[in-house]
């Protein structure tokens, strides 16, 4: 299984093992599994094939190769129902945990490159001259009792960064609250990112596109010390700040309104 063509064919075949597989009767499933097993071969996936496929596909191949029909069905059904397996961090790598799958090679269960950060914006608004942001963030699939959350303001043109350490919220599981002082930020357009760290693993994402119901999405403008700051959402739905060096003015208001959609 080393040629690009063979890997592509195998990947396409294994992609059929989703809700479509569950809709087949027993005879149809057996025929599909036997045909796929012949494509995989007795040696199983090559290293090149493993590297080209996500863990969910590699695990399907493992079940098919070893005749684990019930385990294969459970794997597919859990994913179809939105209940993927949990994960564990070992030596900085993240591995999916399937208690009902025995003997899975570690490299097949490795989801390190596939794990991101789950996040939700619950509220954003002014608290005096400071900006208060509340939300939820955690590593995907990793069960842990402690997650450190930071918000990162990154200037869109220069790439400069301004970090804000968030504090845990007692009113929400995996919840956080961060208070930013825009007066400390240089003029520019700053995109808000969220970073979650657990067990030595950190993942980062643009923040604000996933929001709780009722979050105010209209622009919120206020003077913060010598700065004029507008909090808004980009066309992609992400939270951002537009900071200028001087407050007020009709011309500034016009510039802000023109740029809110960017």
C-alpha positions as CSV (number, residue, x, y, z in Angstrom):
1,X,0.0,0.0,0.0
2,X,2.6,2.6,-1.0
3,X,1.5,4.1,-4.2
4,X,-0.5,7.3,-4.2
5,X,-3.1,5.7,-6.4
6,X,-3.6,2.7,-4.1
7,X,-3.8,5.0,-1.0
8,X,-6.4,7.2,-2.7
9,X,-8.5,4.2,-3.7
10,X,-8.3,2.7,-0.2
11,X,-9.2,6.1,1.4
12,X,-12.3,6.4,-0.8
13,X,-13.4,2.8,0.0
14,X,-13.0,3.4,3.8
15,X,-15.0,6.6,3.6
16,X,-18.1,4.6,2.8
17,X,-18.0,3.2,6.4
18,X,-20.3,5.9,7.8
19,X,-24.1,6.1,8.0
20,X,-24.2,4.4,4.6
21,X,-22.6,1.3,6.1
22,X,-25.2,1.3,8.9
23,X,-28.0,1.3,6.4
24,X,-26.9,-1.9,4.7
25,X,-28.2,-5.3,5.7
26,X,-26.0,-8.1,7.1
27,X,-25.2,-9.7,3.7
28,X,-24.3,-6.3,2.1
29,X,-22.1,-5.4,5.0
30,X,-20.2,-8.7,4.9
31,X,-19.6,-8.3,1.1
32,X,-18.3,-4.8,1.6
33,X,-16.0,-5.8,4.5
34,X,-14.6,-8.7,2.6
35,X,-13.9,-6.6,-0.5
36,X,-12.3,-3.9,1.6
37,X,-10.1,-6.5,3.5
38,X,-8.7,-7.7,0.2
39,X,-7.8,-4.1,-0.7
40,X,-6.1,-3.6,2.6
41,X,-4.2,-6.8,2.3
42,X,-2.8,-9.1,5.0
43,X,0.0,-6.7,5.9
44,X,-2.4,-3.9,6.8
45,X,-1.8,-0.3,6.2
46,X,1.6,0.9,5.2
47,X,3.3,3.8,6.9
48,X,2.6,6.0,3.9
49,X,-1.1,5.1,4.0
50,X,-1.3,5.7,7.8
51,X,0.3,9.1,7.3
52,X,-2.3,10.1,4.7
53,X,-5.4,9.1,6.7
54,X,-7.1,10.5,9.8
55,X,-7.3,8.2,12.9
56,X,-11.0,7.4,12.3
57,X,-10.2,5.9,8.9
58,X,-7.1,4.1,10.2
59,X,-9.2,2.5,13.0
60,X,-11.8,1.4,10.5
61,X,-9.0,-0.4,8.5
62,X,-7.8,-2.0,11.8
63,X,-11.3,-3.4,12.5
64,X,-11.8,-4.7,9.0
65,X,-8.3,-6.3,8.8
66,X,-8.9,-8.2,12.1
67,X,-12.6,-9.1,11.5
68,X,-13.9,-6.9,14.3
69,X,-17.4,-6.5,12.9
70,X,-19.2,-5.5,16.1
71,X,-16.4,-3.1,17.1
72,X,-16.5,-1.5,13.6
73,X,-20.2,-1.0,13.8
74,X,-19.9,0.6,17.3
75,X,-17.1,2.9,16.1
76,X,-19.2,4.1,13.2
77,X,-22.4,4.4,15.2
78,X,-20.7,6.5,18.0
79,X,-19.3,8.9,15.4
80,X,-22.7,9.1,13.6
81,X,-24.4,10.0,16.9
82,X,-21.9,12.6,17.7
83,X,-20.2,10.7,20.5
84,X,-16.6,10.2,19.6
85,X,-14.2,8.5,22.0
86,X,-12.3,10.4,24.6
87,X,-8.6,10.9,24.5
88,X,-5.5,10.7,26.7
89,X,-2.3,12.7,26.6
90,X,0.9,10.7,26.8
91,X,4.3,12.3,26.4
92,X,2.8,15.3,24.6
93,X,0.9,13.1,22.1
94,X,-2.9,12.7,22.1
95,X,-4.4,9.2,21.7
96,X,-8.0,8.3,21.2
97,X,-9.3,5.8,23.7
98,X,-11.6,3.0,22.6
99,X,-12.1,0.5,25.5
100,X,-13.7,-2.0,23.2
101,X,-10.8,-2.0,20.8
102,X,-7.9,-4.2,21.9
103,X,-4.4,-4.3,20.3
104,X,-4.7,-1.1,18.3
105,X,-1.3,0.1,17.2
106,X,-0.5,3.4,19.0
107,X,0.1,5.2,15.7
108,X,-3.4,4.3,14.5
109,X,-4.9,5.9,17.6
110,X,-2.7,9.0,17.5
111,X,-5.0,12.1,17.0
112,X,-2.4,14.7,18.0
113,X,-2.7,16.7,14.8
114,X,-6.5,16.4,14.7
115,X,-7.3,17.8,18.1
116,X,-8.3,21.5,18.2
117,X,-9.9,23.7,20.8
118,X,-13.7,23.7,21.5
119,X,-14.8,27.2,22.3
120,X,-17.9,29.4,22.8
121,X,-18.3,33.1,23.4
122,X,-20.8,33.7,26.1
123,X,-20.6,37.5,26.5
124,X,-18.6,40.5,25.5
125,X,-19.1,44.1,26.7
126,X,-17.5,47.1,28.4
127,X,-16.9,47.3,32.1
128,X,-15.9,50.9,32.5
129,X,-12.9,51.4,30.2
130,X,-12.1,47.7,30.2
131,X,-13.4,45.0,28.0
132,X,-14.9,41.9,29.7
133,X,-15.0,38.7,27.7
134,X,-16.7,35.5,29.0
135,X,-16.7,32.1,27.3
136,X,-15.8,28.4,27.3
137,X,-12.7,26.7,26.0
138,X,-11.1,23.3,26.3
139,X,-9.1,20.8,24.2
140,X,-11.3,18.6,22.1
141,X,-12.0,15.1,23.4
142,X,-9.4,15.4,26.3
143,X,-11.0,14.9,29.7
144,X,-9.2,16.9,32.4
145,X,-10.0,18.9,35.5
146,X,-7.8,21.8,34.7
147,X,-7.5,23.9,31.5
148,X,-5.6,27.1,31.4
149,X,-7.1,29.7,29.0
150,X,-5.5,32.7,27.4
151,X,-6.9,35.2,25.0
152,X,-4.5,36.5,22.4
153,X,-5.0,39.8,20.6
154,X,-3.1,39.6,17.3
155,X,-2.7,42.6,15.1
156,X,-3.8,41.7,11.6
157,X,-1.0,43.5,9.6
158,X,2.1,43.3,11.8
159,X,1.4,40.1,13.7
160,X,2.1,41.8,17.0
161,X,0.5,40.0,20.0
162,X,-1.0,41.0,23.3
163,X,-1.8,38.2,25.7
164,X,-4.6,38.2,28.3
165,X,-4.7,35.5,31.0
166,X,-8.3,34.3,31.7
167,X,-9.7,33.2,35.0
168,X,-12.0,30.2,35.6
169,X,-15.7,30.9,35.9
170,X,-17.4,29.1,38.8
171,X,-20.8,29.3,37.1
172,X,-19.8,27.3,34.0
173,X,-17.9,24.1,33.3
174,X,-14.8,24.9,31.4
175,X,-15.8,28.5,31.5
176,X,-13.5,31.5,31.7
177,X,-13.6,35.3,32.0
178,X,-10.9,37.7,30.8
179,X,-10.7,41.5,31.3
180,X,-8.6,43.5,28.7
181,X,-7.4,47.0,28.9
182,X,-7.5,48.3,25.4
183,X,-5.5,51.4,26.5
184,X,-2.5,49.1,26.7
185,X,-2.9,48.0,23.0
186,X,-1.3,49.9,20.1
187,X,-3.5,51.3,17.3
188,X,-4.4,48.7,14.8
189,X,-6.9,45.9,14.0
190,X,-6.7,43.1,16.5
191,X,-8.2,39.7,16.0
192,X,-9.1,37.8,19.1
193,X,-7.8,34.2,19.5
194,X,-8.4,31.8,22.3
195,X,-5.7,29.3,23.5
196,X,-6.5,26.3,25.8
197,X,-3.7,24.4,27.5
198,X,-4.1,21.0,29.3
199,X,-1.5,18.4,30.3
200,X,1.2,20.3,28.4
201,X,-0.7,20.5,25.1
202,X,-1.9,23.9,23.7
203,X,-4.3,24.6,20.9
204,X,-5.4,27.9,19.6
205,X,-8.3,29.2,17.4
206,X,-10.0,32.4,16.2
207,X,-12.6,33.3,18.8
208,X,-16.2,34.5,18.5
209,X,-17.7,32.6,15.6
210,X,-19.4,30.1,18.0
211,X,-21.6,32.1,20.3
212,X,-24.2,31.6,23.0
213,X,-27.7,32.7,22.2
214,X,-28.2,36.4,23.0
215,X,-24.6,37.6,22.6
216,X,-24.6,41.1,21.4
217,X,-23.1,41.3,17.9
218,X,-23.5,44.9,17.0
219,X,-20.4,47.2,17.2
220,X,-19.5,48.5,20.7
221,X,-17.4,51.6,20.7
222,X,-15.8,53.4,23.6
223,X,-12.9,55.6,24.6
224,X,-10.3,53.8,26.6
225,X,-7.8,56.3,27.9
226,X,-6.1,58.0,24.9
227,X,-7.5,55.3,22.5
228,X,-10.8,54.9,20.7
229,X,-11.8,51.3,20.6
230,X,-14.5,49.5,18.6
231,X,-15.4,45.9,19.4
232,X,-17.0,44.2,16.4
233,X,-17.4,40.9,14.5
234,X,-15.8,40.2,11.2
235,X,-17.6,38.9,8.1
236,X,-16.5,35.4,9.2
237,X,-18.1,36.0,12.6
238,X,-14.9,36.3,14.6
239,X,-14.4,38.8,17.4
240,X,-12.1,41.7,16.7
241,X,-11.0,45.1,18.0
242,X,-10.3,48.3,16.0
243,X,-8.0,50.6,18.0
244,X,-7.2,54.1,17.0
245,X,-5.0,56.7,18.6
246,X,-7.6,59.4,19.4
247,X,-11.2,59.3,20.5
248,X,-14.3,60.7,18.9
249,X,-14.8,62.5,15.6
250,X,-17.2,62.1,12.7
251,X,-14.5,61.1,10.3
252,X,-13.4,58.4,12.7
253,X,-16.9,57.1,13.0
254,X,-17.2,56.9,9.3
255,X,-14.0,55.0,9.0
256,X,-15.1,52.5,11.7
257,X,-18.4,51.9,10.0
258,X,-16.7,51.3,6.7
259,X,-14.3,48.8,8.2
260,X,-16.6,46.8,10.6
261,X,-17.3,44.2,7.9
262,X,-13.7,43.4,7.2
